[in-house]
Every structure is written in C-alpha cells, then in structure tokens.
Amino acid sequence: MNSTTRTSFMAIAVALGLNGAAGAAELRIAAGDTGDALVLLREHLDQFEQISGHSVSIVEMPSSTTDQLAQYRIWLADESPEVDVFFIDVIWSGLLAQHLHDLTEAAGDVIDQHIPEIVASQTVDGRLVAIPYYTDAPALYYRTDLLERHEKVPPETWAELEATAQEIMAAERAAGNTDLWGFVFQGGLYEGLTCNALEWVASNDGGSFIDAEGRITAANPNAASILDRVAGWVGSIAPPGVIGYREEESRVFWQTGNAVFMRNWPYAYALGNAEGSAVAGLFDVVPLPRGSMGTASAGTLGGWNAAVSAYSAEPEAATELALFLTSEAVQKDRAIRYTFLPTIASLYDDPEIAEAQPLIPAWREVVENAVPRPSAPTGIHYSQVSQEIWTAAHNTIAGRGDAAGNLAELERRLRFISARGWGS
Ligand code: GLC
C-alpha cells in the first residue's frame, strides 16, 4: 500500500468517527474465496481493526455465488447472528432485503459518490440494503502473442472468434503445442452460466430471457441459433471440461497458457499479469464479441455489495465496517492491485489507477452499457428463474437436446413459476 493510500485510510477513520476508543466489537464477515480476494480483504480488515478497535474474522465462503447464496439463506432463515456483514451479489438484493439493515441514513454522506444505477440496484422499497463494493462487467481476454504470430485481430463477432480460435489451434497444434485450446468460459451449472448465456443471447438480438417488464421472451430463433453455435464449440474450440468450469477453473486454465481466448471478469486481469502466470504481459482485453444477428456486444452487469445482517448483535460496528470497506481508499487500493472495478464514479478518472491498471478507465463504458440479468422484474423468484436459465443453457451445450427444444421447455417452466405473477 502506498503512502497516499495510507493517508486516505486515516481520513476515512476520521470521517467515520472511528477512534478505537468506543466499545470494541467482535465482528464476522462472510466473503467468497476467488483469486486472492481473501488475502486482500484480510489486509483491509487489519487496517479497520487498527483504526476502529474492533476485531473482525472472515467466514470463508465458496467462490461460486450460487453456493454462497445457499449458505446465506440458511443463516438468514434461522435469523442467525453468526455473520454481521455479508457481501451480496448485485442480483440478490431483492431476495435478501427483508434480512438486511437499512443503510440509507448511515451511508447518507457517501452514497452520491457511487454510480447511481448500482445504488438503485441495492435499493429495495426505498431502503438501501447494501453499499456498493465493486462492480463487474466481463472482458474477452486474448493472447497478443498468438494473435500476432498468426496475423489475426481480436474478433468482433462470435463467428470470427470461432474461426480465429480454430485456425490458431490447428496451426499451433501442428507445430507441437498440443495442449492449446481456443476458448474457455463458464459452462458449469450455476449463476455464471446464466451470465454467459445472457451475453450470447443478448448480443445476438435474442433478448434477455425475460424483459424489463417481466414478459418471458426466452424461446426465439436468435437465442436458439447462438446457443446451438456455442454447443458446437464444446470439444472443438473449447475443452470438453468447459461445461463444468466456473470463473476460477477458466482463469487457472488460461493462466497456464493453454487458451487463445477467455471470457472472464476484470479480476482475472491483475492475476493474469502476476508473478507465476504463464501469460503475464502476453494478453490484452476487448469487449465481448456480438452475434451475427446482433448489433452490439453484451456484457452482463455483475458486482458485489456490503450488507449488514438484521440479526447482527453489533449493527453499529458492522455498519462502520461496511462503510470502511466500500470507501474510496479501499476501492482505490483494490482497483490498483487487483483490478476490481470501483463503484465510486470519480475513480475512473484517477491517474494512479489508470497508470497501474489501464483496463479500469477503459471499462467505464462497458460498465455503463452492461446488461442486467432479469433479477429486478422477477424479484424473489430470480434464483429459481436463473436456475432454469442455466439448466436450459447447460443441456444445450452438453448436447442434451437442441437449443430450440430446450428454450421452449425453459419458457414453459418460466410460465409455470410466474403463473400468479412475479410479485407473489
Ligand atoms: C461475478 C459477478 C457476479 C456474478 C458471478 C457469476 O462474481 O460479480 O455478479 O453473479 O460472477 O458467477
């Protein structure tokens, strides 16, 4: 951490009124283990402990958001005081709102610094249920060395990606690079596949399964044609195991140097350039490709937010912690060292961030144009809806039925779930 950052940590301490003298609380925070996220979190918690006098332990969660949600729901249904602060995925605010503290007043002085759409996504019935921590919008990672060697440019359409991957794989394999594959993404049975599927379909002008008004649009020819195309990649340009991959499996595969392209979130950028990565300095990023029927690329809007459990025995200290972790100094440190996209708008113009991680200012536009999953229109039903979406996508890419049939079945199931409306 540099001296500017250290000074800003002290400034937050003053702003939050943290002086280490108030009654010390013992807090627990639940956080997913992705990349080096927990190592970095621990450093920030140590800072918080020093300036607040509270102590904080991490309750380690799996990296998959789907697995995290399952555990959160058990704790929250039990009204358990086990965890004081949760990081919640951008899509879970509606589902968990009733179990979370209203942070509107506590965050009153700082909330306007954050990108308004993200704040809106964490505001449920006028209550701010979580404070934005970082935002997410995916990138197409590509190997600069391989594209250059084979005189290719980064693809703008999925068809171009397929052709480039095929060509480079064939030439490299013929030259002895037999472990090389063309493309890795997230094909496992979980929320990440819903994100990938939304990107394929929306970028081919096939909608977002359910539109902003809650109308089901899943079964349509543009959605079907792109999903059938993706199914053709498994075992040809993508390793057969991709249908079980989540973010970390794709990243690890990529970092061994065995893929030409990867779809992943920005956290993989800093890690890919870190010591020990076989692709350090050998890759760059562009927005995801679009489908042949589409006019624009589509990146799913992701991101995480800090929430205080309604069942915490230490709500005030927990709120201080949520404010600390989402503060400008922490977001800046996370951006510089691990390419986590800030939710504080001014950080996209920060020269130190731009210098350390050029991806971040370049990604502002991708964040602004990111496509939301249908969590707002489907409310408390979203987790069921998403499960149906990833199941239909998975069946298709795993070769169980064609896309048209699987999307028709998806529509039938979504109609069943929404039979009495999404609100009930
Ligand atoms: C990332 C995103 C999150 C998304 C998840 C899917 O963590 O930030 O919004 O749900 O990936 O795997």
Boltz pocket constraint, residues with backbone or C-beta under 6 A from the ligand:
constraints:
  - pocket:
      binder: B
      contacts: [[A, 65], [A, 89], [A, 90], [A, 91], [A, 135], [A, 136], [A, 191], [A, 192], [A, 193], [A, 195], [A, 247], [A, 265], [A, 301], [A, 302], [A, 303], [A, 304]]
      max_distance: 6.0
